[in-house]
Amino acid sequence: MSDLLPPLRRLAAVHDLSGLGKCSLTVALPVVSATGVECACIPTAVLSTHTGEFTGWTLRDLHEDMVPVARHWATTGAVFDGIYSGYLATPEQTEALREIIRLLRRPGAHVIVDPVMADNGSYYSNLDDRMCRAFRALLSDADVITPNVTEAALLADLEYRHEGHDEAYLRRLCEKLAALGAKTVVITGVRPEKGKIGNLAYDAGTDHLRVCVHDAHPGLFYGTGDIFTSSLAALLVRGAGLDDALRVAGDFTDACICRSLRHDTPRRFGVDFEGALPDYIRAVEALFPLT
């Protein structure tokens, strides 16, 4: 009987690098790695900080480097079990992402697109309707999309609701996105009842919808969308089912928020995910006890 373990699965993370304020690649790299998946990175831009509650931040667009990186990877023989995209600096970068998917996708690989562009009813700094149109065109290229409620409403061209997300509203969002080509819709930050917040997963093929919720905490927590989706993407690539991935990623994100509240961490610097990683790793090991 061989003592050799199977090779690590590999996920390509196409994200910005914000140097300060834990989000995007500074979150994706450790969270994906903690899941037992290799994280290969294609930066879309380098920012001094994220763009929420910071002023005077710097941004360098790396559009011209994105596809050459993927072309080089394609010559190395490296096999990618998933491609996970997040923040894109411009609408034009969606075309670069589409080419990266073409170069690196193999049969059975997961493509997870997080259409990062808006929250709390409005677009992020430097982004507008052009980004929404560009992301909408990407829906059919993805196996899983992970918008928050604002992004889902924009993509579906439906009204945005801050709260009161009953099943009828959530199903309308999911069905509209599925009609545009999304195979699996995961929406973050849903508020189906007072005092609760969570995430839903909708499988367009089976019409199955599941919502996992936790107690809501007041205010914004920067980087939590990236923490959740990095975990979800890595778990799917590792081989978890959608329901298990939704639950474990949601529990981990909530644990990060609770740690930040206990430490009274200034919100703009991101949440304290580092201390939550050991329990997260144990939750992952419970899903894959023999690997």
Residue pairs with C-beta under 8 A, 6 or more apart in sequence:
5 291
6 291
8 36
8 37
8 38
9 36
9 37
9 38
9 81
9 82
9 237
9 238
9 239
10 37
10 38
10 40
10 78
10 79
10 80
10 81
10 82
11 32
11 37
11 38
11 39
11 40
11 80
11 81
11 82
11 83
11 84
11 233
11 234
11 237
12 40
12 41
12 42
12 70
12 73
12 80
12 82
12 83
12 84
12 100
12 104
13 25
13 28
13 29
13 32
13 39
13 40
13 41
13 42
13 84
13 85
13 86
13 230
14 42
14 44
14 66
14 83
14 84
14 85
14 86
14 97
14 100
15 24
15 25
15 28
15 41
15 42
15 43
15 44
15 84
15 85
15 86
15 87
15 226
16 24
16 25
16 43
16 44
16 45
16 46
16 47
16 86
16 87
16 88
16 89
17 24
17 25
17 26
17 41
17 43
17 45
17 46
17 47
18 24
18 25
18 26
18 47
18 48
18 49
18 50
19 26
19 46
19 47
19 48
19 49
20 48
20 49
20 54
20 269
21 49
21 50
21 52
21 54
21 222
21 223
21 268
21 269
21 270
22 222
22 223
22 269
22 270
22 271
22 273
23 50
23 222
23 223
23 226
23 270
24 50
24 86
24 87
24 223
24 226
25 41
25 43
27 223
27 226
27 227
27 230
27 270
27 273
28 39
28 41
28 84
28 86
28 226
28 230
29 39
29 41
30 273
30 274
30 277
31 227
31 230
31 231
31 234
31 252
31 273
31 277
31 280
32 38
32 39
32 84
32 230
32 233
32 234
33 39
34 277
34 280
34 281
34 284
35 231
35 234
35 235
35 238
35 284
36 234
36 238
36 284
36 288
36 291
37 81
37 82
37 234
37 237
37 238
39 234
40 73
40 78
40 80
42 66
42 69
42 70
42 100
43 62
43 65
44 61
44 62
44 63
44 66
44 86
44 87
44 88
44 89
44 93
45 59
45 60
45 61
45 62
45 87
45 89
46 59
46 60
46 62
47 57
47 58
47 59
47 60
48 54
48 57
48 58
48 59
49 57
49 268
50 57
50 222
50 223
50 268
51 57
51 124
51 125
51 126
52 124
52 220
52 222
52 268
53 222
53 267
53 268
54 268
59 89
59 126
61 89
61 90
62 89
63 89
63 90
63 92
63 93
63 96
66 93
66 96
66 97
66 100
67 96
67 99
67 100
67 103
70 99
70 100
70 103
70 104
71 103
73 80
73 103
73 104
74 103
74 104
79 106
80 104
80 105
80 106
80 109
81 108
81 109
81 110
81 237
82 109
82 110
82 111
82 112
82 233
82 234
82 236
82 237
83 100
83 101
83 104
83 105
83 109
83 110
83 111
83 112
84 111
84 112
84 114
84 229
84 230
84 233
84 234
85 97
85 112
85 113
85 114
86 114
86 116
86 226
86 229
87 116
88 94
88 97
88 116
88 131
89 126
90 131
91 130
91 131
91 133
91 134
92 134
94 134
94 135
94 137
94 138
97 113
97 138
98 138
98 141
101 111
101 141
105 111
110 143
110 144
110 233
110 236
110 237
111 141
111 142
111 143
111 144
112 142
112 143
112 144
112 145
112 146
112 229
112 232
112 233
112 236
113 135
113 138
113 139
113 141
113 142
113 144
113 145
113 146
114 145
114 146
114 147
114 225
114 226
114 229
115 135
115 138
115 145
115 146
115 147
115 151
115 155
116 124
116 151
116 225
117 123
117 124
117 127
117 131
117 132
117 135
117 151
117 154
118 124
118 127
118 132
118 148
118 150
118 151
118 154
119 148
119 150
119 151
119 189
119 220
119 225
120 150
120 162
120 220
121 150
121 160
121 162
122 150
123 131
132 154
132 155
135 151
135 155
136 155
136 180
139 145
139 155
139 177
139 180
139 181
139 182
140 180
140 181
140 182
141 181
142 182
142 183
143 183
143 184
144 183
144 184
144 185
144 186
144 232
144 233
144 236
145 177
145 182
145 184
145 185
145 186
146 186
146 187
146 188
146 225
146 228
146 229
146 232
147 155
147 177
147 185
147 187
147 188
148 187
148 188
148 189
148 225
149 160
149 161
149 165
149 173
149 187
149 188
149 189
149 190
149 191
150 160
152 173
152 177
152 185
152 187
153 159
153 160
153 161
153 173
154 160
155 176
155 177
155 180
156 172
156 173
156 176
156 177
156 180
157 176
158 172
158 173
158 176
161 169
162 191
163 191
163 194
164 191
165 190
165 191
165 192
166 192
167 192
167 209
170 187
170 190
170 192
170 200
170 202
170 209
170 211
171 202
171 209
173 185
173 187
174 185
174 187
174 200
174 202
174 204
174 209
177 185
178 185
178 202
178 204
182 204
183 203
183 204
183 205
184 201
184 202
184 203
184 204
184 242
185 200
185 201
185 202
185 204
186 199
186 200
186 201
186 202
186 229
186 232
186 246
187 199
187 200
187 202
188 199
188 225
188 228
188 229
189 197
189 199
189 225
190 197
190 198
190 199
190 200
190 211
190 213
191 197
191 216
192 198
192 211
192 213
193 213
195 215
195 216
196 213
196 214
196 215
196 216
197 213
197 214
197 215
197 216
198 211
198 212
198 213
198 214
198 250
199 211
199 212
199 228
199 246
199 249
199 250
200 209
200 210
200 211
200 212
200 246
201 209
201 210
201 242
201 243
201 246
202 208
202 209
203 209
203 242
210 242
210 243
210 246
212 246
212 247
212 250
214 250
214 251
214 254
215 254
217 257
217 258
217 261
219 267
220 267
221 257
221 260
221 267
221 271
222 267
222 268
222 269
222 270
222 271
223 270
223 271
223 273
224 253
224 256
224 257
224 271
227 252
227 253
227 256
227 271
227 273
228 249
228 250
228 252
228 253
229 249
231 245
231 248
231 249
231 252
231 253
231 280
232 245
232 246
232 249
235 244
235 245
235 248
235 249
235 284
235 287
236 242
236 245
238 284
238 287
238 288
239 288
240 248
240 287
240 288
244 287
248 280
248 283
248 284
248 287
251 283
252 273
252 276
252 279
252 280
252 283
255 276
255 279
255 280
256 271
256 272
256 273
256 276
257 271
259 271
259 272
259 273
259 275
259 276
260 267
260 271
260 272
263 272
265 271
265 272
